Amino acid sequence: MTWYIARSGGILTYLLLSTSVVVGVAMSARARVRWPRFAVEEVHRFLAILTGVFVALHGGALLLDKVVPTSLTQVVVPFGTSYRPFAVGLGVVAAELMAAVGISNLLRKRLPYRLWRRIHYLTIVVWLAATAHGLLAGTDRADSWFLALTAAAACAVALAFLVRFAKTSELPAIAGLAVATVVAVLGLAFTPQAKSHSAVAKGIPSPYEAPVTARVVASSGDPLVSVVGNAGAAALRADLLVDNGVLGATSLQLRFPSGATCRGTVSSVANSGLSGSCGSHRVSISWTIDASRRIAGSLRLS
């Protein structure tokens, strides 16, 4: 559950941040809006605070997640994690720069206006880093709905800057910028990812066979069913979205003591086990499930 909170929190953070940037650019351009300026400023301030809340939710959920353990140091120090260090590091940088901007806003009346304004410009860097972080580190980055949300948010920000700084904003310019933004989003989303430090150093053992001890986590009426536990020394998690008995979206994750991690999907599931992929490896799990939803079985990774 914490993994899904982290994912949804990250996505909401990006959408709120993008909306805040658009409102801020419109304010700097002194765009004509029906609301009084003080009301627009309050909306902008509220969006900034809400963005900070969801950043904290995103980071806190990552700290609590047991499948891909994340330490406080990795959340605070950029580029220190073993999982996609550059991409995750960009998220840490974005969060810390956002905190700096927030502190400057609290001290706005005590700071020289020019200094405050220059610090406030860091919001652009925050947005760029957050965009790259989501597209490079996010587990949903290849999903069409995620790409559509990100492309829409990026286009809104890009068009806001076009209206703010361009002398003219005719249809060809708007269309060209929108196309370029979508191409950039898709290019980042499908950029090949470097392996983690630990995975490069020690790799994922293959073949790997281990006993499985896990439990089924599901709530009544909730289509999400999770299998959480261990396969030998490796942490195991499988998430299954089941709608009317039909297997929908799935994910499969294994993390080894070395720090090496593989992620994939479940292709089939039955009462006796499941099969799927994890990175470039094939995974099969055979199990028995007792009345208390505890699982005992074995896993084979090849």
C-alpha positions in Angstrom: 0.0 0.0 0.0 2.8 2.4 0.8 4.2 1.9 -2.7 0.9 3.1 -4.2 0.7 6.0 -1.9 4.2 7.0 -2.9 3.4 6.7 -6.6 0.0 8.6 -6.4 1.6 11.2 -4.1 4.4 11.8 -6.6 2.0 12.2 -9.5 -0.3 14.6 -7.6 2.8 16.6 -6.5 3.8 17.1 -10.1 0.3 18.1 -11.2 0.0 20.6 -8.4 3.5 22.0 -9.0 2.7 22.4 -12.7 -0.5 24.2 -11.9 1.3 26.5 -9.4 3.9 27.3 -12.1 1.2 28.2 -14.6 -0.6 30.5 -12.1 2.7 32.1 -11.1 3.7 32.8 -14.7 0.3 34.2 -15.4 0.7 36.5 -12.4 4.1 37.7 -13.5 2.7 38.4 -16.9 -0.1 40.4 -15.3 -2.6 38.4 -17.3 -6.2 39.6 -17.2 -8.3 37.4 -15.0 -11.7 37.9 -13.5 -10.6 37.3 -10.0 -8.9 40.0 -7.9 -5.2 39.8 -7.8 -5.1 39.1 -4.1 -7.4 36.1 -4.7 -5.1 34.7 -7.4 -2.1 35.2 -5.1 -3.9 33.2 -2.4 -4.6 30.4 -4.9 -1.0 30.4 -5.9 0.1 30.2 -2.2 -2.4 27.5 -1.5 -1.1 25.4 -4.4 2.5 25.8 -3.2 1.6 24.7 0.3 -0.4 21.7 -1.0 2.5 20.8 -3.3 4.8 20.7 -0.2 2.4 18.5 1.6 2.3 15.9 -1.2 6.1 16.0 -1.4 6.3 15.1 2.2 3.7 12.3 1.6 5.7 11.0 -1.3 8.9 10.9 0.6 7.3 9.5 3.8 5.7 6.7 1.9 9.0 5.8 0.3 10.6 5.6 3.7 7.9 3.2 4.9 7.9 0.9 1.9 9.4 -2.5 2.7 9.8 -3.8 -0.9 12.4 -1.2 -2.0 13.8 -0.1 1.4 14.8 3.6 1.4 16.8 5.2 4.2 16.4 8.8 5.4 19.9 9.5 4.1 18.8 8.4 0.6 15.8 10.7 0.8 17.9 13.7 1.9 21.2 13.2 0.1 20.9 13.4 -3.7 22.2 10.5 -5.9 22.8 8.2 -3.0 20.2 5.5 -3.7 21.1 2.3 -5.5 17.8 2.4 -7.5 18.2 4.7 -10.6 20.5 7.0 -8.7 20.5 9.9 -11.2 16.7 9.9 -11.7 15.9 9.6 -8.0 18.6 12.2 -7.2 16.8 14.7 -9.4 13.7 14.2 -7.3 15.7 14.9 -4.1 17.2 18.0 -5.6 13.8 19.2 -6.7 12.3 18.7 -3.2 15.2 20.5 -1.5 15.1 23.5 -3.9 11.3 23.6 -3.3 12.0 23.8 0.4 14.4 26.6 -0.1 11.8 28.5 -2.2 9.2 27.9 0.6 11.5 29.2 3.3 12.2 32.3 1.2 8.5 32.9 0.9 8.1 32.7 4.7 10.9 35.3 5.0 9.7 37.4 2.1 9.1 40.6 4.1 12.7 40.4 5.6 14.5 39.7 2.3 15.4 42.3 -0.3 12.9 42.0 -3.2 15.5 41.2 -5.8 17.0 38.4 -3.7 13.5 36.9 -3.0 12.7 37.1 -6.7 15.9 35.4 -7.8 15.3 32.6 -5.3 11.7 32.3 -6.5 13.0 31.7 -10.0 14.4 28.4 -8.7 10.8 27.1 -9.1 11.5 26.7 -12.8 14.5 24.5 -11.9 12.3 22.6 -9.5 9.7 21.9 -12.2 12.3 20.8 -14.7 14.0 18.5 -12.2 10.6 17.1 -11.1 9.6 16.5 -14.7 12.8 14.6 -15.5 12.5 12.7 -12.1 9.0 11.4 -12.9 9.8 10.4 -16.5 13.1 8.7 -15.6 12.4 7.2 -12.2 8.6 6.5 -12.2 7.4 3.0 -12.5 4.4 4.3 -14.6 6.5 6.1 -17.1 5.7 3.7 -20.0 1.9 3.8 -19.3 -0.2 5.8 -21.7 -2.3 7.5 -19.0 0.8 8.7 -17.2 2.4 10.0 -20.4 -0.8 11.8 -21.3 -1.0 13.5 -17.8 2.7 14.5 -17.9 2.5 15.8 -21.5 -0.6 17.8 -20.7 1.0 19.4 -17.6 4.3 20.1 -19.5 2.4 21.6 -22.5 0.4 23.9 -20.1 3.7 25.2 -18.5 5.4 25.6 -21.9 2.5 27.5 -23.3 2.3 29.7 -20.2 5.9 30.7 -20.8 5.2 31.3 -24.5 2.4 33.7 -23.7 4.6 35.3 -21.1 7.7 36.0 -23.1 6.9 35.7 -26.8 6.0 38.8 -28.7 3.3 36.8 -30.6 1.5 33.6 -29.7 -0.1 32.6 -33.0 -1.5 29.2 -33.7 1.6 27.8 -35.6 3.9 28.8 -32.6 1.5 27.2 -30.1 1.2 24.0 -32.1 4.9 23.8 -32.7 5.7 24.2 -29.0 3.1 21.7 -28.0 4.5 19.1 -30.4 8.1 19.8 -29.2 7.0 19.4 -25.6 5.2 16.1 -26.3 8.3 14.8 -28.2 10.6 15.8 -25.3 8.3 14.0 -22.8 8.2 10.8 -24.8 12.0 11.0 -25.4 12.6 11.2 -21.6 10.1 8.5 -20.8 11.7 6.0 -23.1 15.3 6.9 -22.3 17.2 3.6 -21.4 18.0 3.5 -17.7 21.4 2.7 -16.3 21.5 -0.1 -13.8 21.8 0.7 -10.1 25.2 0.7 -8.5 24.5 -2.5 -6.6 23.0 -4.3 -9.6 26.1 -3.5 -11.6 28.4 -4.6 -8.8 26.8 -7.8 -7.7 23.9 -8.4 -10.2 20.8 -10.4 -9.8 21.4 -14.1 -9.1 20.2 -16.4 -11.9 19.2 -19.1 -11.6 17.8 -18.4 -8.2 15.6 -20.8 -6.1 14.2 -20.0 -2.7 11.4 -20.8 -0.3 8.6 -18.3 -0.3 6.9 -17.0 2.9 4.3 -14.3 2.3 0.8 -13.1 2.9 -2.1 -12.0 0.7 -3.1 -8.4 1.4 -6.5 -7.4 0.2 -9.5 -5.3 1.4 -13.1 -6.1 0.8 -14.4 -4.5 -2.3 -10.9 -3.3 -3.3 -9.8 -4.8 -6.7 -6.1 -4.6 -5.7 -4.6 -7.8 -4.3 -1.0 -7.8 -3.1 1.3 -10.7 -2.2 4.0 -9.4 0.2 6.8 -11.4 1.8 10.2 -12.9 1.1 11.7 -15.4 -1.3 14.7 -16.6 0.7 16.7 -13.5 1.5 15.0 -11.4 -1.2 12.0 -9.2 -0.6 9.0 -10.1 -2.7 6.0 -8.2 -3.8 3.4 -8.8 -6.4 0.4 -6.5 -7.0 -2.6 -7.7 -9.0 -5.5 -5.6 -10.1 -8.5 -8.0 -10.5 -11.7 -6.8 -12.0 -14.6 -9.3 -12.0 -12.2 -12.2 -12.0 -10.1 -10.8 -14.8 -6.5 -10.0 -14.2 -5.7 -6.4 -15.1 -2.6 -4.3 -14.4 0.1 -6.2 -12.5 3.6 -5.6 -11.1 6.2 -7.9 -9.7 9.3 -6.8 -7.6 12.2 -8.6 -6.1 14.9 -6.9 -4.1 18.1 -8.8 -3.0 20.3 -8.1 0.1 23.0 -6.8 -2.3 20.6 -4.0 -3.3 20.0 -5.4 -6.7 16.4 -5.0 -7.7 14.3 -6.3 -10.6 10.8 -5.3 -11.6 8.4 -6.8 -14.0 4.8 -8.1 -14.4 2.7 -11.1 -13.6 1.5 -12.9 -16.7 -0.7 -15.6 -15.1 -2.0 -16.4 -11.6 -3.8 -19.5 -10.2 -4.6 -21.1 -6.9 -1.3 -23.0 -7.1 1.0 -20.0 -7.9 1.9 -17.4 -10.5 4.3 -16.8 -13.3 5.7 -13.7 -14.9 8.8 -11.7 -15.6 11.3 -9.6 -13.5 13.6 -7.5 -15.6 15.0 -9.9 -18.2 14.4 -12.9 -16.0 11.5 -15.4 -15.9 9.8 -15.9 -12.5 7.6 -18.8 -11.4 6.1 -19.2 -7.9 4.3 -22.3 -6.6 2.4 -22.0 -3.4 -0.3 -23.1 -1.0 -2.5 -20.5 0.8 -4.1 -21.3 4.2 -7.3 -19.9 5.7 -5.5 -16.9 7.2 -4.1 -15.9 3.8 -0.6 -16.9 4.6 1.5 -18.3 1.7 4.1 -21.0 1.7 5.9 -22.2 -1.4 8.9 -21.8 -3.6 10.2 -19.3 -6.2 12.4 -19.9 -9.2 14.1 -17.1 -11.1 15.8 -18.0 -14.4 
